[in-house]
């Protein structure tokens, strides 16, 4: 057994940490081949000799451990017995192996480790083993997000369905011949049906945006026109809530984008301001040009109760609500700001939220000026 011998570890620790230490036993052509191979692999990749000393590794492996590892023993950087034992088995038997490795430092990451024997080159005994670490952390996180999303969506649908079922059973039973009760329950059923429709519409919208996330829009859109148009669409709702929408937009605020999605993001932000920040001071919408950063800024400001700082980082999560009861009573689906965030990402933009309790909130959507205007300004 060569991997746990004290002499091997001691030898590895005493070797200098530079390329020459690990490659002194390699022919120049072999070292060049190893460098070319390791650089081409997108995941952390390590080449070992038969005693477990690292001969070569790529940049991704360096980023994983935080240092150059050439000339050192693998056990100095990966202290997982399962990985070390599997690598030893591969070196002895020549049979590939595969294990899992959880790295607890750096926030914790899960890897699937592929260990493969390397055929001996003519006249040389090294390298002997190749180790590839495939990061499963993102896949694991996405799977959790998918499971949470399905659970939350099912819960959101179950609530209005349960309400409608109860109303129908009542109408079939005790309220069968009660015209007043029938009118009341039918009205509530209609409200719940509208709620489910809004939820389905938002789910489909979010899905469509995610499918096109990698496609950057290229149409020329005037954000000032978008802001005024969105305010006009919501003027009646604002009036019913007892607030006024004020728009201050500079001319010529042109961006590369998709008009319908930019209207959607603006409407969502204004609707939120009306719903949660309605007061005698109204809602302010402004569009301006940040010349230093060459970006267009859309600000939507309300003067309501404000949002506790602890909630701000999570506001764009799907189905996250500061107040579940207030959101549902206002017709919210819990997906509005998630849609805003994804539209912002597709447009290479950002969404920043600032708020002070008792003073109100500002939602700032920034995105690059149009490519044509940027070129003209150069």
Secondary structure, DSSP 4 states (H G I P E B T S, - for coil): --SS-HHHHHHHHHS-SSHHHHHTTS-HHHHHHHHHHHHH-SSEEEEE-TTSBEEEE-HHHHHHHTS--TTSBGGGT---HHHHHHHHHHHHH---EEEEEEE-STT-EEEEEEEEE-PPPTT-----EEEEEEE-HHHHHHHHHHHHHHHHHHHHHHHHHHHHHHHHHHHHTTTTT-HHHHHHHHHHHHHHHHHHHHHHHHHHHHHHHHHTTTS---EEEEHHHHHHHHHHHTHHHHHHTT--EEEEE-TT-EEEE-HHHHHHHHHHHHHHHHHHH-STT-EEEEEEEETTTTEEEEEEEE-SS---HHHHTTTTSTT--S-HHHHHHTT--S-HHHHHHHHHHHTT-EEEEEEETTTEEEEEEEEEPPHHHHHHH-
